[in-house]
Amino acid sequence: MKVNATLDAVGLYCPVPVMLTTEKMKELKKGDTLEILTDDPDSLEDIPNWCKIADHRFLKIARENGIYRFYLQKESIDESN
């Protein structure tokens, strides 16, 4: 999987990772993949739910050494997402 951008949200907690994800997605083109790094366990629900609301594709999640790695694909062409 090609990652087009990475957002490091380690040490930040709800709602900051989702807010930063929203802003980062605005920089990407449709079809681009964003990797998000976070240690916030609330993100396990927050980020997949945000994808549904914002009309983006949740690809997968991996966990390594207490860090969650989320992979999202920009689907929406709406610049507010």
MMTF fields as JSON, N, C-alpha, C and O atoms, coordinates in Angstrom:
{
  "mmtfVersion": "1.0.0",
  "mmtfProducer": "UNKNOWN",
  "numBonds": 323,
  "numAtoms": 324,
  "numGroups": 81,
  "numChains": 1,
  "numModels": 1,
  "chainsPerModel": [1],
  "groupsPerChain": [81],
  "chainIdList": ["A"],
  "bondAtomList": [4, 2, 8, 6, 12, 10, 16, 14, 20, 18, 24, 22, 28, 26, 32, 30, 36, 34, 40, 38, 44, 42, 48, 46, 52, 50, 56, 54, 60, 58, 64, 62, 68, 66, 72, 70, 76, 74, 80, 78, 84, 82, 88, 86, 92, 90, 96, 94, 100, 98, 104, 102, 108, 106, 112, 110, 116, 114, 120, 118, 124, 122, 128, 126, 132, 130, 136, 134, 140, 138, 144, 142, 148, 146, 152, 150, 156, 154, 160, 158, 164, 162, 168, 166, 172, 170, 176, 174, 180, 178, 184, 182, 188, 186, 192, 190, 196, 194, 200, 198, 204, 202, 208, 206, 212, 210, 216, 214, 220, 218, 224, 222, 228, 226, 232, 230, 236, 234, 240, 238, 244, 242, 248, 246, 252, 250, 256, 254, 260, 258, 264, 262, 268, 266, 272, 270, 276, 274, 280, 278, 284, 282, 288, 286, 292, 290, 296, 294, 300, 298, 304, 302, 308, 306, 312, 310, 316, 314, 320, 318],
  "bondOrderList": [1, 1, 1, 1, 1, 1, 1, 1, 1, 1, 1, 1, 1, 1, 1, 1, 1, 1, 1, 1, 1, 1, 1, 1, 1, 1, 1, 1, 1, 1, 1, 1, 1, 1, 1, 1, 1, 1, 1, 1, 1, 1, 1, 1, 1, 1, 1, 1, 1, 1, 1, 1, 1, 1, 1, 1, 1, 1, 1, 1, 1, 1, 1, 1, 1, 1, 1, 1, 1, 1, 1, 1, 1, 1, 1, 1, 1, 1, 1, 1],
  "groupList": [{"groupName": "MET", "atomNameList": ["N", "CA", "C", "O"], "elementList": ["N", "C", "C", "O"], "formalChargeList": [0, 0, 0, 0], "bondAtomList": [1, 0, 2, 1, 3, 2], "bondOrderList": [1, 1, 2], "singleLetterCode": "M", "chemCompType": "L-PEPTIDE LINKING"}, {"groupName": "LYS", "atomNameList": ["N", "CA", "C", "O"], "elementList": ["N", "C", "C", "O"], "formalChargeList": [0, 0, 0, 0], "bondAtomList": [1, 0, 2, 1, 3, 2], "bondOrderList": [1, 1, 2], "singleLetterCode": "K", "chemCompType": "L-PEPTIDE LINKING"}, {"groupName": "VAL", "atomNameList": ["N", "CA", "C", "O"], "elementList": ["N", "C", "C", "O"], "formalChargeList": [0, 0, 0, 0], "bondAtomList": [1, 0, 2, 1, 3, 2], "bondOrderList": [1, 1, 2], "singleLetterCode": "V", "chemCompType": "L-PEPTIDE LINKING"}, {"groupName": "ASN", "atomNameList": ["N", "CA", "C", "O"], "elementList": ["N", "C", "C", "O"], "formalChargeList": [0, 0, 0, 0], "bondAtomList": [1, 0, 2, 1, 3, 2], "bondOrderList": [1, 1, 2], "singleLetterCode": "N", "chemCompType": "L-PEPTIDE LINKING"}, {"groupName": "ALA", "atomNameList": ["N", "CA", "C", "O"], "elementList": ["N", "C", "C", "O"], "formalChargeList": [0, 0, 0, 0], "bondAtomList": [1, 0, 2, 1, 3, 2], "bondOrderList": [1, 1, 2], "singleLetterCode": "A", "chemCompType": "L-PEPTIDE LINKING"}, {"groupName": "THR", "atomNameList": ["N", "CA", "C", "O"], "elementList": ["N", "C", "C", "O"], "formalChargeList": [0, 0, 0, 0], "bondAtomList": [1, 0, 2, 1, 3, 2], "bondOrderList": [1, 1, 2], "singleLetterCode": "T", "chemCompType": "L-PEPTIDE LINKING"}, {"groupName": "LEU", "atomNameList": ["N", "CA", "C", "O"], "elementList": ["N", "C", "C", "O"], "formalChargeList": [0, 0, 0, 0], "bondAtomList": [1, 0, 2, 1, 3, 2], "bondOrderList": [1, 1, 2], "singleLetterCode": "L", "chemCompType": "L-PEPTIDE LINKING"}, {"groupName": "ASP", "atomNameList": ["N", "CA", "C", "O"], "elementList": ["N", "C", "C", "O"], "formalChargeList": [0, 0, 0, 0], "bondAtomList": [1, 0, 2, 1, 3, 2], "bondOrderList": [1, 1, 2], "singleLetterCode": "D", "chemCompType": "L-PEPTIDE LINKING"}, {"groupName": "GLY", "atomNameList": ["N", "CA", "C", "O"], "elementList": ["N", "C", "C", "O"], "formalChargeList": [0, 0, 0, 0], "bondAtomList": [1, 0, 2, 1, 3, 2], "bondOrderList": [1, 1, 2], "singleLetterCode": "G", "chemCompType": "PEPTIDE LINKING"}, {"groupName": "TYR", "atomNameList": ["N", "CA", "C", "O"], "elementList": ["N", "C", "C", "O"], "formalChargeList": [0, 0, 0, 0], "bondAtomList": [1, 0, 2, 1, 3, 2], "bondOrderList": [1, 1, 2], "singleLetterCode": "Y", "chemCompType": "L-PEPTIDE LINKING"}, {"groupName": "CYS", "atomNameList": ["N", "CA", "C", "O"], "elementList": ["N", "C", "C", "O"], "formalChargeList": [0, 0, 0, 0], "bondAtomList": [1, 0, 2, 1, 3, 2], "bondOrderList": [1, 1, 2], "singleLetterCode": "C", "chemCompType": "L-PEPTIDE LINKING"}, {"groupName": "PRO", "atomNameList": ["N", "CA", "C", "O"], "elementList": ["N", "C", "C", "O"], "formalChargeList": [0, 0, 0, 0], "bondAtomList": [1, 0, 2, 1, 3, 2], "bondOrderList": [1, 1, 2], "singleLetterCode": "P", "chemCompType": "L-PEPTIDE LINKING"}, {"groupName": "GLU", "atomNameList": ["N", "CA", "C", "O"], "elementList": ["N", "C", "C", "O"], "formalChargeList": [0, 0, 0, 0], "bondAtomList": [1, 0, 2, 1, 3, 2], "bondOrderList": [1, 1, 2], "singleLetterCode": "E", "chemCompType": "L-PEPTIDE LINKING"}, {"groupName": "ILE", "atomNameList": ["N", "CA", "C", "O"], "elementList": ["N", "C", "C", "O"], "formalChargeList": [0, 0, 0, 0], "bondAtomList": [1, 0, 2, 1, 3, 2], "bondOrderList": [1, 1, 2], "singleLetterCode": "I", "chemCompType": "L-PEPTIDE LINKING"}, {"groupName": "SER", "atomNameList": ["N", "CA", "C", "O"], "elementList": ["N", "C", "C", "O"], "formalChargeList": [0, 0, 0, 0], "bondAtomList": [1, 0, 2, 1, 3, 2], "bondOrderList": [1, 1, 2], "singleLetterCode": "S", "chemCompType": "L-PEPTIDE LINKING"}, {"groupName": "TRP", "atomNameList": ["N", "CA", "C", "O"], "elementList": ["N", "C", "C", "O"], "formalChargeList": [0, 0, 0, 0], "bondAtomList": [1, 0, 2, 1, 3, 2], "bondOrderList": [1, 1, 2], "singleLetterCode": "W", "chemCompType": "L-PEPTIDE LINKING"}, {"groupName": "HIS", "atomNameList": ["N", "CA", "C", "O"], "elementList": ["N", "C", "C", "O"], "formalChargeList": [0, 0, 0, 0], "bondAtomList": [1, 0, 2, 1, 3, 2], "bondOrderList": [1, 1, 2], "singleLetterCode": "H", "chemCompType": "L-PEPTIDE LINKING"}, {"groupName": "ARG", "atomNameList": ["N", "CA", "C", "O"], "elementList": ["N", "C", "C", "O"], "formalChargeList": [0, 0, 0, 0], "bondAtomList": [1, 0, 2, 1, 3, 2], "bondOrderList": [1, 1, 2], "singleLetterCode": "R", "chemCompType": "L-PEPTIDE LINKING"}, {"groupName": "PHE", "atomNameList": ["N", "CA", "C", "O"], "elementList": ["N", "C", "C", "O"], "formalChargeList": [0, 0, 0, 0], "bondAtomList": [1, 0, 2, 1, 3, 2], "bondOrderList": [1, 1, 2], "singleLetterCode": "F", "chemCompType": "L-PEPTIDE LINKING"}, {"groupName": "GLN", "atomNameList": ["N", "CA", "C", "O"], "elementList": ["N", "C", "C", "O"], "formalChargeList": [0, 0, 0, 0], "bondAtomList": [1, 0, 2, 1, 3, 2], "bondOrderList": [1, 1, 2], "singleLetterCode": "Q", "chemCompType": "L-PEPTIDE LINKING"}],
  "groupTypeList": [0, 1, 2, 3, 4, 5, 6, 7, 4, 2, 8, 6, 9, 10, 11, 2, 11, 2, 0, 6, 5, 5, 12, 1, 0, 1, 12, 6, 1, 1, 8, 7, 5, 6, 12, 13, 6, 5, 7, 7, 11, 7, 14, 6, 12, 7, 13, 11, 3, 15, 10, 1, 13, 4, 7, 16, 17, 18, 6, 1, 13, 4, 17, 12, 3, 8, 13, 9, 17, 18, 9, 6, 19, 1, 12, 14, 13, 7, 12, 14, 3],
  "groupIdList": [1, 2, 3, 4, 5, 6, 7, 8, 9, 10, 11, 12, 13, 14, 15, 16, 17, 18, 19, 20, 21, 22, 23, 24, 25, 26, 27, 28, 29, 30, 31, 32, 33, 34, 35, 36, 37, 38, 39, 40, 41, 42, 43, 44, 45, 46, 47, 48, 49, 50, 51, 52, 53, 54, 55, 56, 57, 58, 59, 60, 61, 62, 63, 64, 65, 66, 67, 68, 69, 70, 71, 72, 73, 74, 75, 76, 77, 78, 79, 80, 81],
  "secStructList": [7, 7, 7, 7, 3, 3, 3, 3, 7, 6, 6, 7, 7, 6, 6, 2, 2, 2, 2, 2, 2, 2, 2, 2, 2, 2, 2, 1, 7, 6, 6, 7, 3, 3, 3, 3, 3, 3, 7, 7, 6, 6, 2, 2, 2, 2, 2, 2, 2, 2, 2, 2, 2, 2, 6, 7, 3, 3, 3, 3, 3, 3, 3, 3, 6, 6, 3, 3, 3, 3, 3, 3, 3, 7, 7, 7, 7, 7, 6, 6, 7],
  "xCoordList": [0.857, 0.0, 0.899, 1.815, 0.628, 1.386, 0.752, -0.441, 1.551, 1.092, 1.527, 2.71, 0.573, 0.861, 1.2, 1.876, 0.735, 0.999, 0.863, 0.115, 1.598, 1.534, 1.225, 1.791, 0.319, -0.047, 0.37, -0.129, 1.274, 1.736, 0.929, 1.15, -0.005, -0.845, -0.549, -1.386, 0.63, 1.025, 1.115, 1.725, 0.492, 0.492, -0.675, -0.842, -1.484, -2.66, -3.911, -3.974, -4.895, -6.087, -7.344, -7.353, -8.405, -9.708, -10.066, -9.951, -10.492, -10.815, -9.699, -9.923, -8.505, -7.435, -7.044, -6.909, -6.852, -6.487, -7.504, -7.117, -8.773, -9.798, -9.762, -9.913, -9.568, -9.492, -8.298, -8.421, -7.156, -5.972, -6.156, -5.681, -6.843, -7.135, -7.991, -7.739, -8.996, -9.863, -9.037, -9.213, -8.149, -7.316, -6.34, -6.137, -5.74, -4.765, -5.434, -4.848, -6.648, -7.356, -7.615, -7.672, -7.769, -7.994, -6.795, -6.943, -5.614, -4.39, -4.211, -3.402, -4.96, -4.778, -5.735, -6.76, -5.366, -6.219, -7.061, -6.697, -8.172, -9.021, -8.194, -7.488, -8.292, -7.545, -6.251, -5.671, -5.782, -4.563, -4.801, -5.925, -3.727, -3.795, -3.08, -1.956, -3.756, -3.211, -2.947, -3.802, -1.765, -1.414, -1.479, -0.897, -2.181, -2.296, -1.662, -1.986, -0.761, -0.132, -0.706, -0.707, -1.193, -1.754, -1.642, -1.577, -1.621, -1.657, -2.941, -3.071, -3.882, -5.162, -6.13, -6.569, -6.477, -7.391, -8.775, -9.467, -9.199, -10.494, -10.517, -11.584, -9.35, -9.269, -9.742, -10.123, -9.718, -10.192, -11.646, -12.049, -12.426, -13.81, -13.935, -14.658, -13.22, -13.39, -13.007, -13.752, -11.867, -11.399, -12.26, -12.647, -12.582, -13.489, -14.862, -15.431, -15.391, -16.677, -16.568, -17.475, -15.465, -15.254, -15.212, -15.755, -14.571, -14.507, -15.904, -16.155, -16.801, -18.179, -18.861, -19.512, -18.715, -19.357, -18.779, -19.52, -17.455, -16.77, -16.7, -16.184, -17.209, -17.244, -15.841, -15.545, -14.991, -13.67, -13.614, -14.448, -12.638, -12.538, -11.542, -10.379, -12.016, -11.154, -10.541, -11.262, -9.216, -8.556, -8.159, -8.526, -7.408, -6.989, -6.366, -6.082, -6.165, -5.481, -4.467, -4.714, -3.341, -2.318, -1.877, -1.952, -1.418, -0.93, 0.459, 0.7, 1.361, 2.729, 3.313, 3.352, 3.762, 4.388, 3.523, 4.031, 2.219, 1.309, 0.897, 0.189, 1.331, 0.969, 0.004, 0.264, -1.102, -2.063, -1.711, -1.419, -1.742, -1.52, -2.804, -3.2, -3.431, -4.652, -4.294, -3.427, -4.966, -4.775, -6.136, -7.072, -6.219, -7.463, -7.22, -6.127, -8.246, -8.159, -9.154, -10.326, -8.67, -9.558, -10.504, -10.067, -11.778, -12.812, -13.613, -13.964, -13.897, -14.74, -13.984, -12.789, -14.684, -14.074, -14.526, -14.138, -15.346, -15.803, -14.626, -14.105, -14.199, -13.023, -13.217, -12.24, -14.445, -14.651, -14.277, -14.212, -14.032, -13.65, -12.195, -11.662],
  "yCoordList": [-1.177, 0.0, 1.236, 1.352, 2.139, 3.391, 4.408, 4.696, 4.946, 5.985, 7.335, 7.551, 8.238, 9.561, 10.591, 11.58, 10.368, 11.311, 10.578, 9.607, 11.06, 10.501, 11.618, 12.708, 11.324, 12.256, 11.632, 10.57, 12.281, 11.788, 12.475, 13.648, 11.735, 12.269, 11.567, 11.567, 10.973, 10.29, 11.321, 12.379, 10.984, 11.879, 12.846, 13.603, 12.829, 13.704, 12.867, 11.708, 13.458, 12.7, 13.369, 14.552, 12.579, 12.989, 14.402, 14.726, 15.227, 15.011, 15.423, 15.492, 15.698, 16.263, 15.366, 15.891, 14.043, 13.246, 13.342, 13.389, 13.37, 13.489, 14.879, 15.009, 15.899, 17.261, 17.396, 17.991, 16.85, 16.909, 16.074, 16.452, 14.944, 14.108, 14.869, 14.813, 15.574, 16.373, 17.384, 17.525, 18.078, 19.089, 18.451, 18.975, 17.334, 16.668, 16.149, 16.219, 15.631, 15.111, 16.209, 15.93, 17.436, 18.552, 18.768, 19.306, 18.35, 18.517, 17.422, 17.568, 16.331, 15.176, 15.192, 15.873, 14.415, 14.248, 12.986, 12.081, 12.937, 11.748, 10.53, 10.551, 9.472, 8.248, 8.152, 7.071, 9.265, 9.251, 8.514, 8.457, 7.952, 7.22, 7.992, 8.463, 8.11, 8.768, 7.721, 6.881, 7.774, 6.943, 7.838, 8.923, 7.384, 8.138, 7.309, 6.133, 7.925, 7.279, 7.904, 9.126, 7.075, 7.581, 6.519, 5.322, 6.982, 6.059, 6.237, 5.709, 6.98, 7.245, 6.09, 5.916, 5.294, 4.171, 4.6, 3.812, 5.831, 6.305, 6.39, 6.346, 6.509, 6.587, 5.303, 5.319, 4.194, 2.931, 3.025, 2.345, 3.852, 4.097, 5.395, 5.469, 6.42, 7.758, 7.838, 8.406, 7.284, 7.431, 6.637, 7.197, 5.362, 4.675, 5.355, 5.424, 5.855, 6.56, 7.847, 8.182, 8.571, 9.797, 9.486, 10.243, 8.377, 7.989, 7.838, 8.285, 7.218, 7.049, 8.393, 8.636, 9.256, 10.571, 11.427, 12.114, 11.389, 12.247, 11.62, 12.24, 10.406, 9.714, 9.386, 9.582, 8.887, 8.403, 6.909, 6.382, 6.237, 4.792, 4.408, 4.809, 3.637, 3.085, 1.808, 0.852, 1.779, 0.63, -0.427, -1.594, -0.021, -1.002, -0.304, 0.893, -1.098, -0.625, -1.691, -2.89, -1.233, -2.129, -1.556, -0.349, -2.434, -1.972, -2.547, -3.739, -1.672, -2.097, -1.245, -0.018, -1.898, -1.205, -0.085, 0.983, -0.329, 0.653, 1.78, 2.696, 1.727, 2.745, 2.126, 1.056, 2.807, 2.394, 3.09, 4.286, 2.325, 2.876, 2.672, 1.547, 3.778, 3.751, 4.108, 4.947, 3.465, 3.77, 4.118, 3.319, 5.329, 5.842, 6.273, 6.718, 6.138, 6.609, 7.727, 7.613, 8.811, 9.942, 9.554, 9.191, 9.632, 9.323, 10.556, 10.765, 11.365, 12.542, 13.597, 13.804, 14.264, 15.395, 16.706, 17.785, 16.603, 17.778, 18.314, 17.611, 19.534, 20.104, 20.36, 20.621, 20.292, 20.477, 19.214, 19.244, 18.109, 16.84, 16.58, 15.559],
  "zCoordList": [0.0, 0.0, 0.0, 0.814, -0.909, -0.974, -0.03, -0.127, 0.876, 1.802, 1.243, 0.977, 1.067, 0.518, 1.583, 1.298, 2.812, 3.901, 5.229, 5.347, 6.222, 7.572, 8.555, 8.482, 9.469, 10.536, 11.862, 12.234, 12.567, 13.865, 14.964, 15.267, 15.554, 16.626, 17.952, 18.855, 18.072, 19.307, 20.431, 20.281, 21.56, 22.715, 22.73, 23.687, 21.684, 21.601, 21.818, 21.407, 22.46, 22.812, 22.3, 21.96, 22.256, 21.752, 22.205, 23.388, 21.285, 19.872, 18.916, 17.708, 19.432, 18.6, 17.418, 16.313, 17.576, 16.402, 15.257, 14.089, 15.58, 14.535, 13.906, 12.692, 14.702, 14.162, 13.213, 12.142, 13.601, 12.743, 11.479, 10.408, 11.604, 10.439, 9.44, 8.236, 9.925, 9.056, 8.27, 7.06, 8.944, 8.283, 7.295, 6.2, 7.672, 6.794, 5.527, 4.446, 5.647, 4.475, 3.443, 2.246, 3.889, 2.962, 2.04, 0.943, 2.482, 1.694, 0.643, -0.273, 0.769, -0.101, -1.284, -1.273, -2.311, -3.484, -3.318, -2.566, -4.016, -3.983, -4.388, -5.396, -3.589, -3.833, -3.044, -2.948, -2.472, -1.658, -0.344, 0.156, 0.205, 1.468, 2.567, 2.393, 3.696, 4.881, 5.953, 6.235, 6.546, 7.695, 8.929, 8.946, 9.954, 11.203, 12.311, 12.48, 13.063, 14.216, 15.475, 15.619, 16.383, 17.632, 18.72, 18.442, 19.95, 21.085, 21.889, 22.994, 21.327, 21.992, 21.727, 20.59, 22.753, 22.53, 22.055, 21.409, 22.359, 21.864, 20.341, 19.73, 19.736, 18.275, 17.599, 16.428, 18.332, 17.765, 17.317, 16.373, 17.981, 17.576, 16.795, 15.802, 17.256, 16.68, 15.209, 14.411, 14.837, 13.458, 12.474, 11.449, 12.728, 11.797, 11.689, 10.6, 12.806, 12.758, 11.956, 11.194, 12.12, 11.351, 9.853, 9.048, 9.479, 8.061, 7.467, 6.348, 8.203, 7.721, 7.542, 6.526, 8.519, 8.475, 7.356, 6.652, 7.189, 6.218, 4.826, 3.896, 4.676, 3.389, 2.864, 1.685, 3.756, 3.373, 3.664, 4.399, 3.09, 3.214, 4.316, 4.286, 5.272, 6.324, 5.764, 5.479, 5.602, 4.99, 6.008, 5.872, 7.032, 8.042, 9.235, 9.213, 10.276, 11.48, 11.887, 11.755, 12.376, 12.913, 14.259, 14.487, 15.143, 16.449, 16.674, 16.48, 17.087, 17.342, 18.46, 18.363, 19.513, 20.65, 21.223, 21.565, 21.326, 21.91, 20.982, 21.4, 19.722, 18.736, 17.731, 17.179, 17.503, 16.49, 15.181, 15.158, 14.092, 12.755, 11.962, 11.659, 11.64, 10.841, 9.404, 9.159, 8.462, 7.047, 6.455, 6.485, 5.919, 5.355, 3.923, 3.573, 3.099, 1.721, 1.515, 1.875, 0.931, 0.668, -0.461, -1.553, -0.194, -1.18, -1.538, -2.699, -0.545, -0.743, -1.532, -1.318, -2.449, -3.149, -2.523, -2.971, -1.486, -0.742, 0.059, 0.925, -0.209, 0.442, 1.933, 2.635, 2.436, 3.875, 4.644, 5.873, 3.951, 4.569, 4.302, 4.735]
}
